[in-house]
């Protein structure tokens, strides 16, 4: 898997986690049948916008782990 593919998958997971938390918050206020605002194109846009910064985050994390292991 290439670095960009990995970053895109992580971005998708991050987006799904955010939506999941938000849905749980909304369920406490209303019935679950009223929640219908999740749209696939929103995920696609989020992934496209987040992937490059995710790569930067991953590289920084690798540097921190390398420094810790040295």
N, C-alpha and C positions, 0 to 999 in steps of 0.2 A: 504494500500500500504506500502510495506516495505521501509526502508531507501534507500537501494540500487536501488530499482525500481524507487523511486522518483528521485534519483540522475541520473539514466540513462535517464529518461524522460527529466530532465532539461539539461542534456548534449546534447541530441538530439536537443532540442529547441535552445540551444546555437550554435550548429553547423549549423542548418538551418538559424539562424539569420546571422551568419558570411558569409555563402554562398550567402544569399540574398543581403547583402551589396556588396559583391564582384561582383555579377552579375550586379547589378546596375552600378557599376564603369565600367565594361566591355561594357555594353550597350551604354555608352556615347562614347566609342571609336570604336565600330563596330556594325554590325547588330546583332539582337538577335538570328538569326538562326545559327550564328557561335559559340554560346556558348553551348557546349555539354560535358563539362568536369566533371559534377557532377556524382559521382558514389556511389551506395548504400554501397559498401564495405568500402569506405572511411568513411562514416558516422558510420558504425559499428566499425571500428578501433578507430575512435575518441571517441565514446561512451565508449568503453572498456578502453581506456587510461585515459579518463577524469573522469569517475565515482567515483573513489576513492578520487581524489582531490576535486571533487564536494561535497562529503560527509564532508570532512574537512572544506570546505568553508561554508557549511550549518551549521555545528556545531559552527563555529566561529561567524557566523551571529546570531545564537540563543543566544550565550553568550553575544554579544553586545546588543541585544534587551533586554535580562534579566537584564543587568546592567543599561540600560537606564530606564527600567520600575521600578527598585528598588528605 
